[in-house]
Amino acid sequence: MKTRLPVIFIIITVMLDSVGIGLIMPVMPGLIHDINGMNLSEAVIPGTMLAFTFAFMQFLFGPTVGNLSDHFGRRPILLTSLAAMSASYLLFGLAGSLWVLFVGRIATGITGATFSTANAYMADITAPDKRAAAFGMTGAAFGVGFIIGPAIGGLLGEMGVRAPFFAAAFVALTNGVLGYFVLPETLTPEKRRVFQLSRCNPLRAILRLRHVPQVGPYVLVILAFTIAHNVYPSVWSFFTQLQFGFSEGMVGVSLAIFGVFIVIVQGGVIRAMVPRFGEWKTALIGLSINVVVMILTGLISQQWMLFALMPIMALGVIVGPALQGLMSKVTDPEHQGELQGVLSSMQGIAMIVSPLLMGNLFRIFTAEDAPIHQPGAPFFAAAILAAIALVILARKKPAISD
């Protein structure tokens, strides 16, 4: 049981990271209105900027948090981040002005970067050939958080727009207390390295890994794939309402169903595919699936087709864990935190770039004066990005045994 408790703690921590993203979605317009009386139309601007702030902080601080974990160890970084996360949610619940919300979102963005440390911890305690499956577990936890986050936010929001934040603060603090008692340190002193501020620059960290022969091309692959795959959270609600006439409730149902399939894939299917095909071939299969499904999603016009595609659509997420497992194999133990930090920054870049790219494409091709009316345009662009990632990966077969 003791050996399972740290893993349970990591899973809960990762889940909290994604819950925090979805938790505020149902109540943010009401919270902004509660603070300064803005209506829905007016609240879009600060709401969008808050989302941007969160993503930018994750990008900016991903390498810093990962490097700190390589120097101080995984345990203190995780516990400190949970304490800070709890405080930031409490700040949201008590906010009386918009600037306080931005301070809280900055804090949640920084503490949300613990995903990199959580993955480094899993790499520490998992054999190299089992890491893709372990990353699949954390990915599944992240998916579960995306399912229950908006549900919790909406349910508790009925009690008041600030209630979800107080609940999140309590859960984060409780998990931190659990970690204090059950989480052992996994990075031994001889494997730690000196903290260097120069390694905390996310752009430099990415460029440095790009020149590592076995890692560089995979960084480009995972960046292109992540921007492409973020087409779903970027335009899903707009696309499904326009293309299929979904109500807001139906959008929520479709996201929940999609999330369930993602959890099944990341928590189970990936465990069967990697041992059989290896990380490299599994990622190739996943990218191929993404290219086809994204094209089909952009073309379909009936609801049943969308739901029929969902299981295959969800299968495309095998790319992330497979690539993470492959990259961790060719990275030394003392640099696992740095690697995961860079990957966290990649996710941050995708969360910044993808909404801007996909949202503008959707607006351009659905406007009244659009040269071609095509709501599926963002998915075609995502398919192109996935195809580019596929070509890069196909040309870079790993030298290690896969």
C-alpha positions as CSV (number, residue, x, y, z in Angstrom):
1,M,0.0,0.0,0.0
2,K,2.8,2.4,0.8
3,T,4.3,2.0,-2.6
4,R,0.9,3.0,-4.2
5,L,0.3,6.1,-2.1
6,P,2.9,8.3,-3.8
7,V,1.4,7.3,-7.2
8,I,-2.1,8.1,-5.9
9,F,-0.8,11.5,-4.7
10,I,0.8,12.3,-8.1
11,I,-2.4,11.3,-9.9
12,I,-4.5,13.6,-7.6
13,T,-2.0,16.4,-8.1
14,V,-2.1,16.2,-11.9
15,M,-5.9,16.0,-11.8
16,L,-6.0,19.2,-9.7
17,D,-3.9,21.0,-12.3
18,S,-6.5,20.3,-15.0
19,V,-9.5,20.8,-12.7
20,G,-8.2,24.3,-12.1
21,I,-8.4,25.0,-15.8
22,G,-12.0,23.8,-16.2
23,L,-13.2,24.8,-12.8
24,I,-13.5,28.5,-13.6
25,M,-15.1,28.2,-17.0
26,P,-18.8,28.0,-15.9
27,V,-18.4,30.7,-13.2
28,M,-15.9,33.2,-14.6
29,P,-18.5,35.4,-16.3
30,G,-20.6,35.5,-13.1
31,L,-17.5,36.3,-11.0
32,I,-16.4,39.1,-13.3
33,H,-20.0,40.5,-13.2
34,D,-20.0,40.1,-9.4
35,I,-16.8,42.2,-9.2
36,N,-17.6,45.1,-11.5
37,G,-21.0,44.5,-13.1
38,M,-19.8,43.6,-16.6
39,N,-22.3,41.8,-18.8
40,L,-21.5,38.7,-20.8
41,S,-20.3,40.5,-23.9
42,E,-18.1,42.8,-21.9
43,A,-16.7,40.0,-19.7
44,V,-15.3,38.2,-22.7
45,I,-12.2,40.4,-22.9
46,P,-11.0,40.0,-19.3
47,G,-12.0,36.4,-19.4
48,T,-9.9,35.8,-22.5
49,M,-7.0,37.7,-21.0
50,L,-7.2,35.6,-17.8
51,A,-6.9,32.4,-19.9
52,F,-4.0,33.9,-21.8
53,T,-2.3,34.8,-18.5
54,F,-2.6,31.3,-17.2
55,A,-1.2,29.7,-20.4
56,F,1.7,32.2,-20.5
57,M,2.7,31.6,-16.9
58,Q,2.7,27.9,-17.5
59,F,5.0,28.4,-20.6
60,L,7.2,30.9,-18.8
61,F,7.7,28.9,-15.5
62,G,7.6,25.3,-16.8
63,P,11.4,25.0,-17.1
64,T,11.9,26.9,-13.8
65,V,9.8,24.5,-11.9
66,G,11.4,21.5,-13.6
67,N,14.9,22.8,-13.0
68,L,14.1,23.5,-9.3
69,S,13.0,19.9,-9.0
70,D,16.3,18.7,-10.4
71,H,18.2,20.7,-7.8
72,F,16.0,20.5,-4.7
73,G,14.2,17.2,-5.4
74,R,10.6,16.5,-6.4
75,R,9.0,16.4,-3.0
76,P,9.6,20.0,-1.8
77,I,8.6,21.5,-5.2
78,L,5.4,19.5,-5.3
79,L,4.4,20.3,-1.7
80,T,5.3,24.0,-2.1
81,S,3.3,24.3,-5.3
82,L,0.2,22.7,-3.8
83,A,0.4,25.2,-0.9
84,A,0.7,28.1,-3.3
85,M,-2.1,26.7,-5.5
86,S,-4.4,26.5,-2.4
87,A,-3.6,30.1,-1.6
88,S,-4.3,31.3,-5.2
89,Y,-7.7,29.7,-5.2
90,L,-8.5,31.3,-1.9
91,L,-7.5,34.6,-3.5
92,F,-9.9,34.1,-6.3
93,G,-12.7,33.4,-3.8
94,L,-12.0,36.6,-1.9
95,A,-11.3,38.8,-4.9
96,G,-12.9,42.2,-4.9
97,S,-11.3,43.6,-8.1
98,L,-10.1,42.4,-11.5
99,W,-6.4,42.9,-10.8
100,V,-6.7,40.4,-7.9
101,L,-8.1,37.8,-10.3
102,F,-5.0,38.4,-12.5
103,V,-2.7,37.9,-9.6
104,G,-4.5,34.7,-8.7
105,R,-4.4,33.5,-12.3
106,I,-0.6,34.2,-12.4
107,A,-0.2,32.1,-9.3
108,T,-2.3,29.2,-10.6
109,G,-0.4,29.3,-13.9
110,I,2.9,29.0,-12.1
111,T,1.7,26.3,-9.7
112,G,0.0,24.5,-12.5
113,A,3.5,24.0,-14.0
114,T,3.9,21.2,-11.4
115,F,2.8,18.8,-14.2
116,S,6.4,18.7,-15.2
117,T,7.6,17.8,-11.7
118,A,4.9,15.2,-11.4
119,N,6.0,13.5,-14.7
120,A,9.6,13.7,-13.5
121,Y,8.6,12.0,-10.3
122,M,6.9,9.2,-12.3
123,A,10.0,8.9,-14.5
124,D,12.1,8.5,-11.3
125,I,10.0,5.6,-10.0
126,T,9.3,3.8,-13.3
127,A,11.5,1.6,-15.4
128,P,12.3,3.1,-18.8
129,D,10.2,0.6,-20.8
130,K,7.2,1.4,-18.6
131,R,7.3,5.2,-18.7
132,A,5.0,5.7,-21.6
133,A,2.3,3.8,-19.7
134,A,3.1,5.9,-16.6
135,F,2.8,9.1,-18.6
136,G,-0.5,7.7,-19.9
137,M,-1.7,7.5,-16.3
138,T,-0.9,11.1,-15.7
139,G,-2.5,12.0,-19.0
140,A,-5.6,10.1,-18.0
141,A,-5.7,12.0,-14.7
142,F,-5.4,15.2,-16.6
143,G,-8.3,14.1,-18.8
144,V,-10.4,13.2,-15.8
145,G,-9.7,16.7,-14.4
146,F,-11.0,18.2,-17.6
147,I,-14.2,16.2,-17.3
148,I,-15.0,16.9,-13.7
149,G,-13.6,20.5,-13.5
150,P,-16.4,22.2,-15.4
151,A,-19.0,19.9,-13.7
152,I,-17.7,20.8,-10.3
153,G,-17.6,24.5,-11.2
154,G,-21.1,24.5,-12.5
155,L,-22.6,22.5,-9.6
156,L,-20.9,24.5,-6.8
157,G,-21.6,27.7,-8.8
158,E,-25.2,27.2,-8.0
159,M,-24.3,27.9,-4.4
160,G,-22.4,31.1,-5.4
161,V,-19.8,32.1,-8.0
162,R,-17.1,32.0,-5.4
163,A,-17.9,28.6,-3.9
164,P,-15.9,26.5,-6.4
165,F,-12.7,28.4,-5.6
166,F,-13.0,27.8,-1.8
167,A,-13.6,24.1,-2.5
168,A,-10.6,23.9,-4.8
169,A,-8.4,25.7,-2.2
170,F,-9.5,23.1,0.4
171,V,-8.8,20.1,-1.9
172,A,-5.4,21.4,-2.9
173,L,-4.4,22.0,0.7
174,T,-5.7,18.6,1.8
175,N,-3.7,16.9,-1.0
176,G,-0.6,18.8,0.1
177,V,-1.1,17.5,3.7
178,L,-1.5,14.0,2.3
179,G,1.7,14.4,0.3
180,Y,3.6,15.6,3.3
181,F,3.0,12.2,5.0
182,V,3.1,9.8,2.0
183,L,5.5,11.3,-0.6
184,P,9.1,10.1,-0.4
185,E,11.9,11.9,-2.3
186,T,12.9,10.0,-5.4
187,L,15.9,12.1,-6.6
188,T,18.9,11.1,-4.6
189,P,21.5,13.7,-3.7
190,E,24.1,12.3,-6.1
191,K,21.7,12.7,-9.1
192,R,20.9,16.3,-8.3
193,R,22.5,19.2,-10.2
194,V,23.3,22.8,-9.6
195,F,20.4,25.2,-10.3
196,Q,21.3,27.5,-13.2
197,L,19.2,30.5,-13.9
198,S,20.1,30.4,-17.6
199,R,18.3,27.1,-17.9
200,C,15.1,28.7,-16.7
201,N,14.6,30.7,-19.9
202,P,11.9,28.6,-21.7
203,L,13.1,29.6,-25.2
204,R,16.7,28.8,-24.4
205,A,15.7,25.5,-22.7
206,I,13.8,24.6,-25.9
207,L,16.6,25.6,-28.2
208,R,19.2,23.7,-26.1
209,L,17.2,20.5,-26.3
210,R,16.7,21.1,-30.0
211,H,20.4,20.6,-30.5
212,V,20.5,17.3,-28.5
213,P,20.6,14.8,-31.3
214,Q,18.1,12.3,-29.9
215,V,15.7,14.9,-28.4
216,G,15.6,17.9,-30.7
217,P,13.4,16.6,-33.5
218,Y,11.0,15.1,-31.0
219,V,10.6,18.5,-29.4
220,L,9.4,19.9,-32.8
221,V,7.1,16.9,-33.2
222,I,5.4,17.3,-29.9
223,L,5.1,21.1,-30.4
224,A,3.4,20.7,-33.8
225,F,1.2,17.9,-32.4
226,T,0.1,19.8,-29.3
227,I,-0.8,22.9,-31.2
228,A,-2.9,20.7,-33.6
229,H,-4.6,18.7,-30.8
230,N,-5.5,21.9,-28.9
231,V,-8.0,22.6,-31.8
232,Y,-10.5,20.6,-29.7
233,P,-10.6,22.9,-26.6
234,S,-10.0,26.0,-28.8
235,V,-13.1,25.8,-31.0
236,W,-15.2,22.8,-29.9
237,S,-18.1,24.7,-28.4
238,F,-18.2,27.2,-31.3
239,F,-17.9,24.5,-34.0
240,T,-20.5,22.1,-32.6
241,Q,-23.1,24.8,-32.0
242,L,-22.7,26.2,-35.5
243,Q,-22.2,22.9,-37.4
244,F,-24.6,20.7,-35.4
245,G,-26.9,23.1,-33.6
246,F,-25.7,21.9,-30.1
247,S,-27.1,23.6,-27.1
248,E,-24.7,24.6,-24.3
249,G,-25.8,21.5,-22.4
250,M,-25.1,19.3,-25.4
251,V,-21.7,20.8,-25.8
252,G,-21.0,19.8,-22.2
253,V,-22.3,16.3,-22.8
254,S,-20.1,15.9,-25.9
255,L,-17.0,17.1,-24.1
256,A,-17.7,14.7,-21.2
257,I,-18.1,11.7,-23.6
258,F,-15.0,12.7,-25.4
259,G,-13.1,13.0,-22.1
260,V,-14.2,9.5,-21.0
261,F,-12.8,8.0,-24.2
262,I,-9.6,10.0,-23.7
263,V,-9.3,8.6,-20.2
264,I,-9.8,5.0,-21.5
265,V,-7.1,5.5,-24.1
266,Q,-4.5,7.1,-21.9
267,G,-5.3,4.9,-18.9
268,G,-5.5,1.6,-20.8
269,V,-5.0,1.4,-24.5
270,I,-1.6,3.0,-24.4
271,R,-0.5,0.2,-22.0
272,A,-1.3,-2.4,-24.7
273,M,0.1,-0.5,-27.7
274,V,3.5,0.5,-26.4
275,P,4.7,-3.0,-25.4
276,R,3.6,-4.3,-28.8
277,F,4.7,-1.5,-31.1
278,G,7.2,0.5,-29.1
279,E,7.0,4.3,-28.4
280,W,8.1,5.4,-31.9
281,K,5.7,3.3,-33.9
282,T,2.9,4.1,-31.4
283,A,3.5,7.8,-32.0
284,L,3.5,7.3,-35.8
285,I,0.2,5.4,-35.6
286,G,-1.3,8.1,-33.4
287,L,-0.2,11.0,-35.7
288,S,-1.7,9.1,-38.7
289,I,-5.0,8.7,-36.9
290,N,-5.0,12.4,-36.0
291,V,-4.5,13.5,-39.6
292,V,-7.4,11.4,-40.9
293,V,-9.8,12.1,-38.0
294,M,-9.2,15.9,-38.1
295,I,-10.0,16.0,-41.8
296,L,-13.1,14.0,-41.3
297,T,-14.2,16.2,-38.4
298,G,-13.9,19.2,-40.6
299,L,-16.1,17.6,-43.2
300,I,-18.9,15.9,-41.3
301,S,-22.3,17.6,-41.0
302,Q,-24.4,15.3,-38.8
303,Q,-24.3,14.8,-35.0
304,W,-24.2,11.0,-35.1
305,M,-21.0,11.1,-37.3
306,L,-19.3,13.2,-34.6
307,F,-20.1,10.8,-31.8
308,A,-19.1,7.8,-34.0
309,L,-15.7,9.5,-34.6
310,M,-15.1,10.1,-30.9
311,P,-13.5,6.8,-30.0
312,I,-11.0,7.1,-32.9
313,M,-10.6,10.8,-32.2
314,A,-9.6,10.0,-28.6
315,L,-7.2,7.3,-29.8
316,G,-5.1,10.1,-31.2
317,V,-3.9,11.2,-27.7
318,I,-1.6,8.2,-27.6
319,V,1.0,10.4,-29.3
320,G,1.8,12.5,-26.2
321,P,2.6,9.6,-23.8
322,A,4.5,7.7,-26.5
323,L,6.7,10.7,-27.3
324,Q,7.2,11.5,-23.6
325,G,8.3,7.9,-23.0
326,L,10.6,8.0,-26.0
327,M,12.3,11.3,-25.0
328,S,12.7,10.2,-21.3
329,K,14.6,7.1,-22.5
330,V,17.3,9.3,-24.2
331,T,17.5,11.8,-21.3
332,D,19.8,11.3,-18.3
333,P,18.2,11.0,-14.9
334,E,19.5,14.4,-13.7
335,H,17.9,16.1,-16.6
336,Q,14.4,14.5,-16.4
337,G,13.0,17.5,-14.6
338,E,14.4,19.9,-17.2
339,L,12.9,17.8,-20.0
340,Q,9.5,17.7,-18.4
341,G,9.7,21.4,-17.8
342,V,10.4,22.0,-21.5
343,L,7.4,19.8,-22.4
344,S,5.3,21.8,-19.9
345,S,6.4,24.9,-21.7
346,M,5.4,23.3,-25.0
347,Q,1.9,22.8,-23.7
348,G,1.9,26.4,-22.6
349,I,2.9,27.5,-26.1
350,A,0.2,25.4,-27.6
351,M,-2.4,26.8,-25.2
352,I,-1.3,30.3,-26.3
353,V,-0.9,29.7,-30.1
354,S,-3.7,27.3,-30.8
355,P,-6.7,29.4,-29.6
356,L,-5.4,32.4,-31.5
357,L,-4.8,30.4,-34.7
358,M,-7.8,28.1,-34.6
359,G,-10.2,30.8,-33.3
360,N,-9.2,33.3,-36.0
361,L,-9.6,30.6,-38.7
362,F,-13.0,29.8,-37.4
363,R,-14.0,33.5,-37.4
364,I,-12.6,34.1,-40.9
365,F,-14.3,31.1,-42.5
366,T,-17.7,31.6,-40.7
367,A,-18.1,35.3,-41.2
368,E,-20.8,36.7,-43.4
369,D,-18.3,37.9,-45.9
370,A,-16.2,34.7,-45.8
371,P,-15.0,33.7,-49.3
372,I,-15.8,30.1,-48.4
373,H,-18.1,29.2,-45.5
374,Q,-16.2,26.4,-43.8
375,P,-16.6,25.9,-40.0
376,G,-14.2,23.0,-40.2
377,A,-11.3,25.1,-41.4
378,P,-9.5,24.9,-38.0
379,F,-9.6,21.1,-38.1
380,F,-8.0,21.2,-41.6
381,A,-5.2,23.4,-40.3
382,A,-4.8,21.0,-37.4
383,A,-4.5,18.1,-39.8
384,I,-1.7,19.9,-41.7
385,L,0.2,20.4,-38.5
386,A,-0.3,16.7,-37.5
387,A,1.0,15.7,-41.0
388,I,4.1,17.9,-40.6
389,A,4.7,16.2,-37.2
390,L,4.3,12.8,-38.8
391,V,6.8,13.5,-41.5
392,I,9.4,14.8,-39.0
393,L,8.9,11.8,-36.7
394,A,9.0,9.3,-39.6
395,R,12.4,10.7,-40.7
396,K,13.9,10.4,-37.1
397,K,13.8,6.8,-36.0
398,P,15.4,6.5,-32.6
399,A,18.8,4.9,-32.3
400,I,17.8,3.2,-29.0
401,S,15.9,0.0,-29.0
402,D,12.2,0.8,-29.3
